[in-house]
Amino acid sequence: MYIIRPGPRAFQAACRASRKSDCHGTRRGKATGSIYGHRNGTWDRGNRFRLGLASSLVVMILGTVSLREVYAESPTPYVEIKFEKNKKTKGLSKEENRDTISSQHLQVKQSWENPGVYAWGSNSGRVVGPDSDEAFIKSPRRISFFDGLLLRDLKLDRDFGAAITEDGDLLQWGKAYSEESRQPVRTLTGKGLKSLAVSRDRIIALSSNGKVYSLPVSKLDQENGPKPSESTWLPFWKSQSPISYRVLEPKGVSTREKVSHISSGLEHLLLLTSSGRLFSAASSSTEFPSRGELGVSGLTWEIRPSGPYDQPHEITTLRGFEIASIATGDYHSLALDKEGRAFAFGDNSSGQLGFGVTPESQTVDVPSLLPIQKLYAGTSLSPRVTSISAGGANSFFTIDATRVAQPGESSASSLLNRVTADTWACGQGILGTLGIGRWTHIQGTPTKIKALSSLFEFDERSNTIVPIRLKRLSVGSTHASAVMDNVTHVLAGPADGPNETNWGADVLWWGGNEYYQLGLGKRNNVSVPGYLPPLEGADKGRRREEHRFQITPMHEQQLGGRK
């Protein structure tokens, strides 16, 4: 039996079709969507993973299957369709009723009314709990300093944290910054910063005008290091900066070109310009990159060009490719051009470059094209890489695979040009970081993360079935988190009915969990992406429904008298 909900998400059928276009078991969804994962040929209701997004189940369609052809454990001659009745609790206002029937709606409202930062994991450096001496923060906890604040960017290391405020100033905290500090402190100010990256011992910050600043993490080094002269509001008058920092300036950048994105590993930095050119530089003051991650063949400490050790070098082998995005692991680099071609270089000891591991390929010091077409060899799908992510010794790629015509196939087929969104991973997986359900030491060939691939849902705005892609994928040294690009809704207003609710984007976590960094309250590693429960008790007192933490999409709201 299928329940068709008359609310924001009407289509709540979930099926994964076999090559014969039949479907293996489905189960009934409830009001907020009971979600089921496909495992061993059947649909599993366990807590390991839920394939549903927001309040709907996932639709996986690989063939034209009518409702009468769908069956569970055995074929059924008829599928009953029922429309779920509207819920309304007596004595509650319209908004109270929405909060009652939907934990997702309540989460969206709470994020607007009380924005903040939640953190969890190791607190040995007093980063996730600046005012606490606990060794671990086992489940999501607010950092009270950030209550009511909006941030442009945020990066957390085990020993230090860094954030950019709404007005573009840098905040720092943690033991690596100062043993005495218990709260975030403004350090680099007045630069109009918009994003940041962190290396082993330095923070690299990018301003809105394209300037790149590199400063030491340590407060002591900031106070005692060389301080540059800065312009003041008085003409021809300069003053000395209160802290030590360096400006990284790529050579040959025109006045109409500027650095638009940065990404850093433990020792190296990638700088992408607005015209699609890619530069690399040393990002740490303790070690010079030596595993090919700079992408400049033969560049070592001994034969580096004269000048500052951290001067940017253009990766000339990528000239002619307009690079659109970049990503870095600890000791490797990824680049993606506008045509959907992915390049990898650097350390490959765990297979993180996606080429396989051989004695000759332990390191690759020039950008090399990933053979993505091989992943879809023998299929009727044409792949294109849409995003790249990296961290630790792992790489992730999202791919749009478009159905193309086969020899003799009619061009009028309804299957043609349908897009399937897949996520692939390679590298080190012994702690579950690959998300593929296996504990693999080395994975040199990209492997599909089934839990994040071939997902579909019904979009009522376009009245079509659409693929569910990843919005964002963040990768730590051993764990990862994915924000899904599922259909969201944040427009439920006073004029709408009491059952018209808001919902956000789903978030999933997996990988190493030695320091409780998955927020589950337990210490076991997780090899398959899974959900966290809602924050701040949004699921309190709710039963017979699946509740999970969600991220509210960007939406203009009033906060403290400002938009």
C-alpha positions in Angstrom: 0.0 0.0 0.0 1.2 3.5 -0.8 0.2 6.7 1.0 0.0 9.8 -1.2 0.3 12.8 1.0 -1.8 15.9 0.1 0.9 18.2 1.7 4.1 19.5 0.3 5.5 16.1 -0.7 2.8 14.2 -2.5 4.7 11.3 -4.0 5.8 8.8 -1.3 6.7 5.7 -3.2 10.1 4.1 -2.9 11.4 1.4 -5.2 14.7 0.3 -6.7 14.0 -1.4 -10.0 16.0 -4.3 -11.2 17.4 -4.7 -14.7 14.0 -6.3 -15.6 12.3 -3.1 -14.4 10.6 -4.8 -11.4 10.8 -3.5 -7.9 11.8 -5.1 -4.7 9.6 -4.6 -1.6 8.3 -1.3 -0.4 6.6 -0.4 2.8 4.1 2.2 3.9 5.3 5.7 4.7 3.8 7.7 7.6 3.2 11.4 8.0 6.8 12.6 8.0 8.0 9.7 6.0 9.2 6.4 7.3 12.4 5.8 5.3 13.8 2.5 4.2 17.2 1.4 2.9 17.8 -1.3 0.3 20.0 -4.1 1.7 20.5 -7.7 0.4 17.7 -7.4 -2.1 15.1 -6.3 0.5 14.0 -3.1 2.1 15.4 -2.7 5.6 13.8 -0.5 8.2 16.9 -0.5 10.5 18.6 2.6 11.8 21.7 2.2 9.7 20.6 4.5 6.9 17.4 6.0 5.6 17.1 6.7 1.9 14.4 9.3 2.3 14.9 13.0 2.1 12.9 15.4 4.3 9.3 14.2 4.5 9.2 11.9 1.5 10.5 8.6 0.5 13.0 8.2 -2.3 11.8 7.3 -5.7 14.3 5.2 -7.6 13.0 4.5 -11.1 15.1 2.7 -13.7 12.3 1.8 -16.0 8.7 2.7 -16.9 6.9 0.8 -14.2 3.2 1.3 -13.5 1.7 1.0 -10.1 0.1 -2.4 -11.0 3.6 -3.7 -11.8 5.1 -2.9 -8.4 5.3 -5.7 -5.9 6.8 -6.4 -2.5 7.9 -9.9 -1.6 5.8 -11.4 -4.4 3.8 -9.9 -7.2 0.5 -8.4 -6.3 -2.4 -7.9 -8.7 -3.4 -4.5 -7.3 -1.8 -1.7 -5.4 -4.1 0.3 -3.1 -3.6 4.0 -3.1 -4.8 5.9 0.0 -4.5 9.6 0.7 -3.4 10.5 4.1 -5.8 12.6 6.1 -4.8 16.0 7.3 -3.7 16.2 10.9 -5.1 18.8 13.2 -4.9 18.7 16.9 -7.7 20.4 18.7 -7.1 23.4 20.7 -3.8 24.4 19.0 -3.1 27.4 16.8 -2.1 27.0 13.2 1.6 27.4 14.0 1.5 25.2 17.1 -0.1 22.5 15.0 2.7 22.7 12.5 5.3 22.3 15.3 3.4 19.3 16.6 3.0 17.4 13.3 6.5 18.1 11.9 9.9 18.1 13.7 11.3 19.4 10.4 9.1 22.5 10.6 10.1 23.1 14.2 13.8 22.8 13.3 13.5 25.4 10.5 11.8 27.8 12.9 14.4 27.3 15.6 17.2 28.0 13.2 15.6 31.3 12.2 14.8 32.4 15.8 18.0 31.3 17.4 20.9 30.7 15.0 24.1 29.3 16.4 27.0 26.9 16.1 26.9 23.2 17.3 30.0 21.2 17.7 31.0 17.8 19.0 34.0 15.4 19.1 37.4 15.7 20.7 37.8 18.6 23.1 41.5 18.1 23.9 42.2 21.5 22.3 39.1 23.2 23.9 37.7 23.8 20.4 34.3 22.2 20.4 33.7 23.2 24.0 35.8 26.3 24.7 34.5 26.8 28.2 34.7 23.1 29.1 37.5 20.9 30.3 35.7 17.7 29.2 37.9 15.5 27.0 35.0 14.7 24.6 31.7 16.3 23.6 29.8 13.2 22.7 26.7 14.8 21.1 25.9 18.1 19.4 26.3 21.1 21.8 26.0 24.8 21.2 29.0 27.0 21.5 27.3 29.8 23.4 29.7 32.5 22.1 28.1 32.2 18.6 24.4 32.4 19.8 22.6 34.8 17.5 25.7 35.4 15.3 25.9 34.8 11.6 29.2 33.5 10.1 30.7 33.6 6.6 32.9 30.6 7.2 34.0 28.2 9.9 36.9 25.7 10.2 37.7 23.4 13.2 41.0 21.6 13.9 41.4 19.4 17.0 43.6 22.1 18.6 42.3 25.4 17.1 39.2 26.9 15.6 38.8 29.8 13.2 35.7 31.6 11.9 34.8 34.7 9.8 32.2 36.9 11.2 29.3 38.5 9.3 31.4 41.7 8.9 34.5 39.9 7.6 36.7 39.7 10.7 38.7 36.6 11.8 37.9 34.9 15.1 40.3 32.3 16.7 40.2 30.1 19.8 41.6 26.8 21.1 44.8 25.8 22.9 46.9 26.1 19.8 45.9 29.8 19.7 46.3 30.4 23.4 46.3 28.1 26.5 44.6 30.9 28.5 41.9 31.7 25.9 38.4 30.4 26.8 36.4 32.3 24.1 36.9 33.2 20.5 39.0 36.3 20.0 39.1 38.7 17.0 42.6 38.7 15.4 42.7 39.8 11.8 40.2 42.6 11.4 39.2 45.2 8.8 40.1 43.0 5.8 36.7 42.1 4.5 37.3 38.3 4.7 34.9 35.9 3.1 36.4 32.4 3.4 39.3 30.6 5.1 41.4 27.4 5.0 43.7 25.9 7.6 47.0 24.1 7.4 49.0 22.4 10.1 50.0 25.6 11.8 48.6 28.5 9.8 45.3 30.1 8.8 44.8 31.3 5.2 42.0 33.8 4.7 40.6 35.1 1.4 39.1 38.6 1.3 36.3 39.8 -0.9 38.7 41.8 -3.1 40.8 38.6 -3.8 43.7 39.2 -1.3 45.0 36.1 0.4 46.3 36.5 4.0 48.4 33.9 5.8 48.9 34.2 9.5 50.2 31.8 12.2 47.7 30.0 14.4 49.6 30.8 17.6 48.9 34.1 19.4 52.5 34.2 20.5 53.7 33.9 16.9 51.3 36.6 15.9 52.6 39.0 18.5 56.3 38.3 17.9 56.5 37.7 14.2 57.1 40.4 11.5 54.2 42.8 11.2 53.6 44.5 7.9 52.7 48.2 7.4 49.1 49.0 6.6 47.3 51.9 5.0 45.3 54.2 7.2 42.4 56.6 6.6 45.0 59.4 6.4 46.6 59.8 2.9 50.3 58.8 2.6 50.2 57.6 6.3 50.9 54.0 7.2 50.8 52.2 10.5 52.1 48.8 11.7 49.7 45.8 11.9 48.9 44.7 15.4 49.6 41.1 14.4 52.0 39.2 12.1 50.7 38.1 8.7 51.8 37.6 5.1 50.0 38.4 1.9 50.2 35.7 -0.8 50.2 37.2 -4.3 50.2 35.0 -7.4 52.4 36.4 -10.1 51.0 37.4 -13.5 47.4 38.0 -12.3 45.8 40.8 -14.2 43.9 43.7 -12.7 40.6 42.1 -13.9 41.5 38.7 -12.4 41.6 37.9 -8.7 41.8 34.8 -6.4 38.2 33.5 -5.9 38.7 30.2 -4.0 41.3 28.7 -1.7 41.7 25.2 -0.2 44.5 23.9 2.0 46.0 20.6 3.1 48.3 20.1 6.0 51.3 21.6 4.1 50.0 22.9 0.8 47.5 25.5 -0.6 45.5 25.7 -3.8 44.5 29.2 -5.1 41.9 29.4 -7.9 41.5 32.7 -9.8 38.3 34.1 -11.3 39.6 33.3 -14.8 40.0 29.6 -14.0 43.8 29.5 -13.5 45.2 27.4 -10.7 48.1 28.2 -8.4 49.7 26.3 -5.5 51.9 27.3 -2.5 53.3 26.0 0.7 50.8 26.7 3.5 52.7 25.5 6.6 55.8 26.9 8.2 57.0 23.5 9.5 57.3 21.4 6.4 57.6 22.1 2.6 55.2 20.0 0.5 57.1 17.0 -0.9 54.5 14.5 -2.2 53.6 16.1 -5.5 50.6 18.0 -4.0 51.7 21.3 -5.5 51.2 20.0 -9.0 54.6 21.4 -10.2 56.9 18.7 -11.4 60.2 18.6 -9.7 59.5 21.4 -7.2 61.2 20.7 -3.9 62.7 22.7 -1.0 66.2 22.4 -2.5 65.4 23.6 -6.0 62.5 26.0 -5.3 62.7 29.5 -7.0 64.2 32.4 -5.1 61.8 34.4 -3.0 59.4 33.6 -0.1 59.0 29.9 0.6 55.2 30.2 0.4 55.1 32.1 -2.9 52.3 30.8 -5.3 53.3 28.8 -8.4 51.0 28.5 -11.4 50.2 24.9 -12.3 51.0 25.4 -16.0 49.9 21.9 -17.1 46.3 23.0 -16.5 46.5 26.0 -18.8 43.7 25.7 -21.3 41.4 24.0 -18.8 39.1 26.5 -17.1 39.2 25.2 -13.5 35.9 25.7 -11.7 36.5 24.1 -8.3 39.3 22.7 -6.1 39.7 20.4 -3.1 42.6 19.2 -1.0 43.3 16.3 1.3 46.1 16.2 3.8 48.7 15.6 1.1 46.8 15.5 -2.3 44.9 17.8 -4.5 41.8 17.7 -6.8 40.7 20.1 -9.6 37.5 20.2 -11.7 37.1 22.1 -14.9 33.9 23.6 -16.3 33.6 20.7 -18.8 33.3 18.2 -15.9 36.8 16.8 -16.1 38.5 15.9 -12.8 42.3 16.0 -12.2 44.2 14.6 -9.3 47.8 14.9 -8.0 49.9 14.4 -4.9 50.1 11.5 -2.4 48.5 8.3 -3.7 49.7 5.8 -1.0 46.0 5.0 -0.1 44.6 5.2 -3.6 43.1 8.7 -2.9 43.9 9.9 -6.4 41.6 7.2 -8.0 44.2 5.7 -10.3 44.9 2.5 -8.4 48.0 2.0 -6.3 51.3 0.7 -7.7 54.9 1.1 -6.6 55.3 3.6 -9.4 52.2 5.6 -8.5 52.8 6.3 -4.8 53.0 10.0 -5.7 51.9 11.9 -8.8 53.4 15.4 -9.1 51.5 16.7 -12.1 47.7 16.9 -12.6 46.4 13.8 -14.2 43.0 13.2 -15.7 40.7 10.7 -13.9 39.3 8.0 -16.2 35.7 8.6 -15.1 34.3 7.0 -18.3 35.6 3.6 -17.2 33.3 3.7 -14.2 30.3 3.6 -16.6 31.8 1.3 -19.2 29.2 -1.1 -20.7 26.3 1.1 -19.6 24.0 3.5 -21.5 25.1 6.3 -19.2 27.4 9.3 -20.1 29.1 10.6 -17.0 30.1 14.2 -16.1 31.8 15.1 -12.8 29.8 17.8 -11.0 31.7 18.3 -7.8 34.9 17.2 -5.9 35.7 16.9 -2.2 38.7 15.7 -0.3 40.1 15.3 3.2 42.6 13.2 5.0 43.5 10.4 2.6 40.2 10.3 0.8 38.6 11.8 -2.3 34.9 12.0 -3.3 33.3 12.8 -6.7 29.7 13.4 -7.6 28.7 12.5 -11.1 25.7 13.2 -13.3 25.2 10.2 -15.5 22.9 10.9 -18.5 21.0 8.2 -20.3 22.0 8.1 -23.9 20.6 6.2 -26.9 21.9 2.7 -27.6 22.3 1.4 -31.2 18.9 0.7 -32.6 17.1 2.4 -29.7 14.3 4.9 -30.6 15.1 8.5 -30.0 11.5 8.9 -28.7 12.3 6.7 -25.6 11.2 8.3 -22.4 14.4 7.1 -20.7 16.7 9.2 -22.9 18.4 12.2 -21.3 17.3 11.1 -17.8 20.0 12.0 -15.3 21.1 9.8 -12.4 23.2 11.5 -9.7 25.9 9.3 -8.2 28.6 9.7 -5.5 32.0 7.9 -5.7 34.8 7.6 -3.2 38.4 6.4 -3.1 41.2 6.3 -0.6 41.5 5.0 2.9 38.5 3.2 4.3 39.6 1.1 7.3 37.6 3.4 9.6 34.5 3.5 7.3 35.4 6.9 5.7 34.5 5.7 2.2 30.9 5.2 3.2 30.5 2.1 1.1 29.6 -0.3 3.9 33.0 -2.0 3.9 36.2 -1.6 6.0 38.8 -1.2 3.3 42.5 -0.4 3.9 43.1 0.9 0.4 40.6 1.7 -2.3 42.4 2.9 -5.5 39.5 2.6 -7.9 36.5 4.9 -7.1 33.6 3.0 -5.6 30.0 4.1 -5.7 28.5 5.1 -2.3 25.1 3.4 -2.9 23.5 5.2 0.0 24.1 8.5 -1.8 23.5 7.4 -5.4 20.6 6.9 -7.7 18.2 8.8 -5.5 15.1 10.5 -6.9 12.1 12.4 -5.5 9.0 14.1 -6.7 9.1 17.9 -7.0 5.7 19.4 -6.9 6.9 22.7 -8.2 8.0 21.2 -11.5 5.6 18.3 -11.3 8.4 15.9 -12.2 10.6 13.3 -10.7 14.1 14.7 -10.1 17.5 13.3 -9.0 18.6 14.1 -5.5 22.2 15.4 -5.6 24.6 16.4 -2.9 24.6 20.1 -2.0 27.9 19.9 -0.1 30.3 17.3 1.2 32.7 18.1 4.0 35.6 15.7 4.7 37.7 15.5 7.9 40.8 13.4 8.4 38.7 10.2 9.0 35.1 11.2 8.9 32.7 12.9 6.4 29.3 14.7 6.2 27.0 15.2 3.3 24.3 17.9 2.9 21.7 16.7 0.4 20.2 18.9 -2.3 16.8 17.5 -1.8 13.6 19.6 -2.4 13.2 22.0 0.5 10.3 24.3 1.6 10.5 27.4 3.7 7.5 29.4 2.6 4.8 28.1 4.8 3.0 31.3 6.0 0.0 32.6 7.9 -2.2 32.3 4.8 -1.4 28.6 4.4 -3.3 25.7 6.0 -2.3 24.2 9.4 -0.7 21.2 7.7 1.5 23.2 5.4 5.0 22.8 7.0 8.5 23.8 6.2 11.4 21.4 5.9 15.1 21.7 5.2 17.9 19.6 3.7 19.0 16.3 5.1 22.5 15.8 6.5 24.3 12.5 6.9 27.5 11.4 8.7 29.9 8.5 8.5 33.5 7.4 9.1 35.8 7.3 12.1 34.3 7.9 15.4 37.1 7.4 18.0 36.5 10.9 19.4 32.7 10.9 19.1 33.0 13.1 16.0 29.9 11.6 14.5 27.7 13.0 17.2 26.0 9.7 17.9 26.9 9.6 21.6 28.7 6.3 20.9 32.2 5.5 19.9 31.8 2.9 17.1 32.9 3.7 13.6 30.2 3.9 10.9 30.8 2.7 7.3 27.4 3.8 5.9 26.0 7.3 5.9 23.4 7.9 8.6 21.3 10.5 10.3 21.5 12.4 13.6 18.4 13.1 15.6 17.0 16.7 15.6 18.8 19.2 17.8 17.3 21.0 20.8 14.7 18.2 21.4 12.7 18.9 18.2 11.7 15.2 18.3 10.8 15.1 22.0 7.5 13.3 22.7 7.1 12.2 19.0 6.6 8.6 18.2 6.0 6.3 15.2 7.9 8.7 13.0 11.4 9.1 11.7 13.1 12.3 12.9 16.4 13.6 11.8 18.6 16.7 11.9 18.2 19.0 8.9 19.9 22.1 7.6 17.8 25.1 6.8 18.5 26.4 3.3 19.5 30.0 2.7 16.5 32.3 3.2 16.1 35.9 4.0 14.8 36.5 7.5 14.8 39.2 10.1 17.4 38.7 12.8 17.9 41.3 15.6 16.3 44.0 13.5 18.4 43.3 10.4 18.0 41.0 7.4 
